[in-house]
Amino acid sequence: MIKNIFITGKPRSGKSMMLERIIGDLPKKTGFITREIKTTQGRAGFELENQKGTRVIFAHVDFGGSCKVGKYGVDIKALELILLESSDYSEDDVLYVDEIGQMQLLSEDFRQVVLNFTNSQNIFLATLSQVFQDDLINDLKNRNDSLTLDLSESNMADQEGFVKAMIHKIRKARKYIAKPQLFTFENNTAILRSEHGARNLSFLEGVWSCDCDFFRVNKICSHSMATSELSARIIPAK
C-alpha cells in the first residue's frame, strides 16, 4: 500500500517550500528541511533545520575540504548531526526529508536513514532531485509502496492539496484494514461499508477502482488502497 510520497521537480520549483508548508500543519513529525542561505551576491549555501529546531549550515561557498558539489563545500558531519536527531521517532510520526540529492547522498549514513524511513511503517514524505541520477533515487521511485509527484509552478497548489489529502487517506485506509468485517468480497467486486456509506469497488486490469469522488479525480483513495491491501491478504493468488 502507498505510504511513501516523493516530490520531484526542476531546481527552485518550490519543492522545499511546499514540503515545509505540509509538515507545518502536522503535530507529530520527524525529519529536516533544507533552506537556501542568501547574500546580496546570491545563494551562498544551504542550512538544515529538523523537527527539534536544530539548525546547521550544511553547504557553503566558503567551506573547504574534499567534499565539493559545484561551488559548494559540503559538511557531512553537520548533516549526520541532523540525522542522529532524526533517528528516534514514534509510529505515528510523519517522516520527512528535504532533499534526496547529490550533496546529501555523499553520506552513507544519509542513505541508510532514507532506507530506514522508506521501509518503516510510517508515512514518509521526501523531495527528490530531478537533475542528479542515482540508483537509490531510481529505486525509491520504483517501489510499489511509493508515489512520485512532479511539481511545477502551475500545479503546486493542486499537488500540495493532494499530498495533504493523501496523508489523511493513508491513515483512513489503515483503519479500514484493521476492520476486515467492513468488507464483502465477491468475484471481482467488493463492498466497503465506511462511515460515509457503502463504497462499491471493482477489480479491473489488476487495479481496484472505487466509486467515490476522490477516486474519480485522483485514481486512488483510502477505499481502493485498503481493499487492495486486504484482498491480497485474504484472497489466494491464482
C-alpha positions as CSV (number, residue, x, y, z in Angstrom):
1,M,0.0,0.0,0.0
2,I,1.2,3.5,-0.7
3,K,2.9,5.1,2.3
4,N,5.9,7.0,0.7
5,I,5.3,10.2,-1.3
6,F,8.2,11.7,-3.2
7,I,8.0,15.2,-4.7
8,T,10.3,15.9,-7.6
9,G,10.7,18.9,-9.9
10,K,13.2,21.2,-11.5
11,P,15.6,23.2,-9.3
12,R,13.8,26.1,-7.5
13,S,10.4,24.7,-8.5
14,G,9.2,25.1,-4.9
15,K,9.7,21.5,-3.6
16,S,11.1,22.6,-0.2
17,M,8.6,25.4,0.3
18,M,5.7,23.0,-0.4
19,L,7.0,20.3,1.9
20,E,7.6,22.8,4.7
21,R,4.0,24.0,4.4
22,I,2.7,20.5,4.5
23,I,4.7,19.3,7.5
24,G,4.0,22.7,9.3
25,D,0.4,21.6,9.7
26,L,1.3,18.2,11.3
27,P,1.5,17.9,15.1
28,K,3.8,14.8,15.0
29,K,6.7,14.6,12.6
30,T,10.4,13.8,12.3
31,G,12.9,14.9,9.7
32,F,14.5,18.0,8.3
33,I,14.0,20.8,5.8
34,T,16.8,22.4,3.6
35,R,16.8,26.2,3.2
36,E,18.9,28.4,1.0
37,I,21.4,30.8,2.5
38,K,21.2,34.1,0.5
39,T,23.5,37.1,0.4
40,T,23.5,40.2,-1.7
41,Q,25.6,38.3,-4.2
42,G,23.1,35.5,-4.5
43,R,22.9,32.0,-3.0
44,A,25.8,31.2,-0.7
45,G,24.8,27.8,0.7
46,F,22.3,25.7,2.4
47,E,21.2,25.1,6.0
48,L,19.2,22.3,7.5
49,E,16.6,22.5,10.2
50,N,15.0,19.5,11.9
51,Q,11.8,18.9,13.9
52,K,13.5,20.0,17.1
53,G,14.6,23.3,15.7
54,T,18.2,22.4,15.4
55,R,19.9,24.3,12.6
56,V,23.2,23.6,10.9
57,I,25.0,25.0,7.8
58,F,25.3,22.0,5.5
59,A,27.0,23.5,2.4
60,H,28.6,26.9,1.7
61,V,30.8,28.5,-0.9
62,D,33.3,29.3,1.9
63,F,33.7,25.8,3.0
64,G,36.9,24.0,2.1
65,G,37.7,20.3,2.2
66,S,37.4,17.4,-0.2
67,C,33.6,17.2,-0.3
68,K,32.5,19.6,-3.0
69,V,29.5,19.8,-5.2
70,G,29.9,22.6,-7.7
71,K,31.0,25.7,-5.9
72,Y,29.8,24.5,-2.5
73,G,31.8,22.7,0.1
74,V,29.7,20.1,2.0
75,D,29.9,19.5,5.7
76,I,28.9,15.8,6.1
77,K,29.3,15.9,9.9
78,A,26.7,18.7,10.1
79,L,24.3,16.5,8.0
80,E,24.9,13.5,10.2
81,L,24.2,15.5,13.4
82,I,20.8,16.2,12.0
83,L,20.4,12.6,11.0
84,L,21.2,11.5,14.6
85,E,18.4,13.6,16.0
86,S,16.0,12.1,13.4
87,S,16.8,8.5,14.3
88,D,14.2,8.3,17.2
89,Y,10.6,8.6,16.1
90,S,7.3,7.2,17.1
91,E,5.0,5.1,15.0
92,D,2.5,7.9,14.4
93,D,5.1,10.5,13.3
94,V,5.1,11.6,9.6
95,L,8.8,11.3,8.5
96,Y,10.2,13.8,6.0
97,V,13.5,14.6,4.2
98,D,14.4,17.6,2.1
99,E,16.1,16.6,-0.1
100,I,17.4,13.4,-1.5
101,G,20.1,14.9,-3.8
102,Q,23.7,14.9,-4.8
103,M,25.0,16.6,-1.7
104,Q,23.1,14.5,0.8
105,L,24.0,11.3,-1.0
106,L,27.7,11.8,-0.2
107,S,26.8,10.5,3.2
108,E,26.3,6.7,3.7
109,D,24.5,7.4,6.9
110,F,22.1,9.6,5.0
111,R,21.4,6.7,2.5
112,Q,20.7,4.4,5.4
113,V,18.3,6.8,7.1
114,V,16.4,7.2,3.8
115,L,16.1,3.5,3.5
116,N,15.0,3.2,7.2
117,F,12.3,5.8,6.7
118,T,11.2,4.2,3.4
119,N,11.0,0.7,4.9
120,S,9.3,1.9,8.1
121,Q,5.5,1.7,8.7
122,N,5.4,5.5,8.9
123,I,4.2,7.8,6.2
124,F,7.3,9.2,4.6
125,L,7.4,12.5,2.6
126,A,10.6,13.5,0.7
127,T,11.8,15.7,-2.1
128,L,13.9,14.2,-4.8
129,S,16.5,15.8,-7.1
130,Q,15.4,15.8,-10.7
131,V,18.8,16.7,-12.1
132,F,21.0,14.1,-10.3
133,Q,20.7,10.5,-11.1
134,D,21.4,7.8,-8.5
135,D,20.4,4.1,-8.1
136,L,18.8,4.9,-4.7
137,I,16.6,7.7,-6.2
138,N,15.6,5.3,-9.0
139,D,14.8,2.5,-6.6
140,L,12.7,4.8,-4.4
141,K,10.6,5.9,-7.3
142,N,10.0,2.3,-8.5
143,R,8.8,0.9,-5.2
144,N,5.2,-0.5,-5.1
145,D,4.5,1.5,-1.9
146,S,5.7,4.8,-3.3
147,L,4.0,7.6,-5.2
148,T,6.1,10.2,-7.1
149,L,4.6,13.6,-7.9
150,D,6.2,16.0,-10.5
151,L,5.9,19.6,-9.2
152,S,5.7,22.7,-11.4
153,E,4.7,26.3,-10.8
154,S,1.3,25.7,-12.4
155,N,0.4,22.6,-10.3
156,M,1.8,23.5,-6.9
157,A,-1.5,24.3,-5.2
158,D,-3.1,21.1,-6.6
159,Q,-0.2,18.9,-5.6
160,E,0.0,20.4,-2.1
161,G,-3.7,19.8,-1.6
162,F,-3.3,16.2,-2.9
163,V,-0.4,15.4,-0.6
164,K,-2.3,16.7,2.5
165,A,-5.3,14.7,1.4
166,M,-3.2,11.5,0.9
167,I,-1.8,11.7,4.4
168,H,-5.4,11.5,5.7
169,K,-6.3,8.8,3.1
170,I,-3.4,6.6,4.1
171,R,-4.4,6.8,7.7
172,K,-8.0,6.1,6.9
173,A,-7.1,3.1,4.8
174,R,-5.1,1.6,7.7
175,K,-8.2,2.0,9.9
176,Y,-10.3,0.1,7.3
177,I,-7.7,-2.6,7.0
178,A,-7.9,-3.1,10.8
179,K,-11.6,-3.9,10.5
180,P,-11.9,-6.6,7.8
181,Q,-15.6,-7.1,8.8
182,L,-16.4,-3.9,6.9
183,F,-15.6,-5.7,3.6
184,T,-17.5,-8.1,1.5
185,F,-15.7,-9.7,-1.4
186,E,-17.4,-11.5,-4.3
187,N,-15.8,-12.4,-7.6
188,N,-14.0,-9.3,-8.8
189,T,-16.0,-6.8,-6.7
190,A,-16.0,-5.6,-3.1
191,I,-18.3,-3.5,-0.9
192,L,-16.7,-1.5,1.9
193,R,-19.2,-0.2,4.5
194,S,-17.5,3.1,5.5
195,E,-18.8,5.8,7.9
196,H,-20.0,7.6,4.8
197,G,-22.0,4.7,3.4
198,A,-21.2,1.7,1.2
199,R,-18.4,2.1,-1.3
200,N,-18.5,-0.2,-4.4
201,L,-15.2,-1.4,-5.7
202,S,-14.3,-3.4,-8.8
203,F,-11.1,-5.2,-9.8
204,L,-10.2,-4.5,-13.4
205,E,-6.9,-5.0,-15.2
206,G,-5.1,-5.6,-11.9
207,V,-6.3,-2.5,-10.1
208,W,-9.1,-1.9,-7.6
209,S,-11.4,1.0,-8.6
210,C,-13.8,2.9,-6.4
211,D,-17.0,4.8,-7.0
212,C,-16.1,7.6,-4.6
213,D,-15.4,11.2,-5.8
214,F,-11.8,11.3,-4.7
215,F,-11.0,8.2,-6.8
216,R,-12.8,9.6,-9.8
217,V,-10.4,12.6,-9.7
218,N,-7.2,11.0,-8.5
219,K,-7.4,7.3,-9.4
220,I,-6.6,6.4,-5.8
221,C,-8.4,6.7,-2.5
222,S,-8.5,5.2,1.0
223,H,-11.1,2.7,0.0
224,S,-9.1,1.4,-3.0
225,M,-5.8,1.2,-1.0
226,A,-7.5,-0.7,1.8
227,T,-9.3,-3.1,-0.5
228,S,-6.1,-3.8,-2.5
229,E,-4.1,-4.5,0.7
230,L,-6.8,-6.6,2.4
231,S,-7.7,-8.6,-0.7
232,A,-4.1,-9.6,-1.2
233,R,-4.1,-11.0,2.4
234,I,-7.3,-12.9,2.2
235,I,-7.8,-13.9,-1.4
236,P,-5.3,-16.6,-2.5
237,A,-3.3,-15.8,-5.7
238,K,-4.3,-17.8,-8.7
